[in-house]
Amino acid sequence: MIFHETVFGPIHSRRLGTSLGVNLMPNDGKVCSFDCVYCEAGLNSQGAGRDGIPSRHAVHRALDARLRQLQEAGETLNSITFSGNGEPTLHPDFKAIVEDVIRLRDRYYPTAAVTVLSNATMAHKSDVAAALRLVDNNVLKLDSAVARTLRLVNRPVSHDINPEAIINNLKSFAGQCIVQTMLLRGSVDGEPIDNTTAEEVDALLEALAVIKPRLVQLYSIDRRPPLDTLQVVSRDDIEAIAARVRAAGHAVQ
């Protein structure tokens, strides 16, 4: 599901409430450093489109207009969320845009959170890391701490991206982050995947002990994924994993 606007919604989020989306990638294609098999925006193979990424000015103009419209209509807003058609931190003006968004939030909806949903692949860059430290919810993906599973589920576009690199990026925030893990089972290109096994959970717990996030979000597929070989993990199974994460001293949502 491609988002055809730079600012979209508001939509109702399971974790963020009423959320207004900010898409820093093209409105007619997808650009991402991962190619996750469950991504609601589809796979990278659909191409980057022709529109290109929006400028900082275009993002500011679109968000200003939408926030003013919502405020005049008396609408509530819980979060302004960087999401959309790929990895937002790939935008070359990401830090400046984050600063713009915070100023607009303060003007129109000062009680709303600013949230970034990121795969953390760019978090080793100083400007990206600095921007992520500015937001209220720095939500970073860690679907698996096992190399084979990460390769199959997240399909990083660079060979330099592996669990160790992602974990080191998350660790650098010294607890100022939320770790988000998609739990799923099934197969990819005929290879079985299941990041709910004891081995996977043990590896995740070891990673969390190093990262020390302020919150861990565990969830499963909620919308139809690009691949029909993936399976939703039951609520009971998610709760069983959540119990182990809580027992290790982490807050879980």
N, C-alpha and C positions, 0 to 999 in steps of 0.2 A: 504494500500500500504506500505509494509515493505521496508525500505531502507536497501539494502544488502551490503553497504559499510560504513566504518567509516567516510570517506570524500566523499561527493557526490555533483554532479552538476559541474559547476554552473547552477542554474535555475533562471528564471525571477520571482521575487517577486513583488506583487502589491505595497508593501510599501518600500521594501529595494533595489529594482533594481536588478542588477546582483549579486546573492548571492550564495556563496559556503557553503554547509552545513557540519556541524560536528556532527556526531551521536555518543554519548557516551554510548548508550545502545547496546544490542546485535544486530548483523547483521542478525539474523535468528529468532527473536522474539521481544516481546514488554514488557517493564518493566516501570510502571508508578504508581504514587500515586493517579492519577485520572484514570477514565475509561470513558472518554467523549464519548457521543453517536454519535458525529460528527467527531471523530478523523480520519484523513486521513491515519494514520498508522493502523487503525483497532482497535478492542477491545482487552482487556487484556486476554480474554478467549483463544486466539490463543496460549498463553503460552510464556515463556521467551526464548525458544529455547535451544540449546546446546552449542553455541559458548561462552557465557558469555560476560561480558563487556570488551571493549578494554583497555589495559594498557595505562598509561600515555605515555610511550615510543612509543607504537604503534600509538597513536594519533599524536604525534609529528612527527614521521617518515612519516606517510601517508600525513599529512598536508604540511610538508616541501616539499615533492616530488611533490605534486599537485600544490602548489603555484609556485614552480620553473618552472614547466611545463607551467603553464598559463602565467607567466612572459616572458618566452622565446618565447611563441607564440604571444606575444603582445596583450593578452586579457585584457579587462578592468574588474575590480571587485569593486563593491560598498560595499559589506558586507561579512564578515565571520560569519556565523550564527549557533549557537548551536541549533539544532533541532533534528529530527529523530524519533527513535522508543521508545519514552517515555520521562520521565522527566530528563533532563540533570543534574540537581543538586543532583540527587541521587548517582552520581558517587562519590566514596570516595576520589578521587583526583581532585575533580572539581576545587578548587581554584588554585592548581598548574597547571592544564591544561589551565585554563584561562590565567594565567601568561605566559605560553608557547606560547599560541596563539597570545597574544599581541606582544610578541617579534618577532614571525614569521611575523605577519602583518607589524610591523615596518620595517622589513628587505625587504619584497617583495612588499607590497602594503600599504605604509604608509598613504594614503588618504582613505583607506577603513575603514568602521566601524566594530567593533566587537559587535555582537548582541547576546543576549541570550533570547530565547523564553521559559518562565518558567510558571508553574502554582502557584508559590509562596508558595507551601506547605512546602518547606524546608528552606524558607527564615528566619525563626526564629533562625537558626543555625548560630553562629558567623562567621564561615569560609565561609559559603555560602553567607551570607550577604556581607561580605568583598569582595568576588569575584564579586558579582553583582555590587558593587560600582565601580569596576575597568573598566567595559565595557562601550562602548559608548551608546548602546541601551539596557537598562534593561527593557525588555518587560514582564509584568506580567499579568496573566489572572485574570479577574473578570467577569464571565459571568452572575452572578446574586448575588445581596445582600439579596436575599430572601432564607431562608433555604430550603424550599421544592423544589424550582426550582434548586438550586445548587445540591441538592441530586439527582434529576432526570436527570439533564443535565451532570454534571461532575462526578457523582457517585464516590466520594472519597472512597479510600480503608480503611481509618481509620475513626472511629467515632469521633475522636478529631478534624477533619477538618470540619469547618463550616464557614459561611460568616464572623463572628466576628473575627475568627482566621486569615483568609485570609486578611481582611481589616487591622487588626493590623500589620501584616507582611508588607503590602504595605505602611502603614503609617510610618513605621520605616525608610524608605528611604528619608523622608523629601523632597519629591518632585523629587528626583532623580530616577524617574521611568516613564515608559509608561504603561498605563492601556489598555489592549486589551479585548474587549467584543464581543463575538460571539452572534449575534442576530438570533433567530430561533423560529419556531413554529412547532406544530405537536403533536405527542404523543410518550410516552415511556412506554412499557409494559401496554398499554391501558390507561395510565394516560395522560391527556392533559398537554402540556407545551407551554408557550408563554412568553418570557421575554421582550416583547415589550409593555406590557400593562402599563397603567398609574401608577399602583401600583409598577410595576417593575422599571420603569424609575425614579419614586420618590425615591425609595430605592437606586438605583444606584447613583442618584445625591447627596443623603445624604452621601453615602460612599465616593464619589469623593471630597466632601467638607472637609472630614477628611484627605484623602490621599494626596490631592493637587498635582496630577501628572503633569509632564511637557507636557504631550500629552495624549489624549484619542483616541484610534483606534476602530472604530465601523465597523463591517463587517458582512456578512452572508455567508452561505455555498457556496463554489466555486467549490468543487470537490464532487463526489458522496460519501455520508456518509455511514457508516456501516449499518444504519437503514434506511429503505425506508419509514418510517412514519414521516420523518422530512421534513419541508418545508423551502424554501428560502424566506427571507424577502425582499420585493421589495426595489428598490433604493429610491423611494419616501418615504417609511416608515422609512428607515434608515436616510434619510435627515431630516425628521421631528424630530426624536429623537436627531440627531446631533444638530439641531437648539436649542433644550432645553438645551443640554450640553454646547453649546457655550454661551447661555444666562446666564448660571450660572458662566461664567468666565473661561471656560476651552478651550484650543486649541484642535481641533478635526481633525482627518484625516480619 
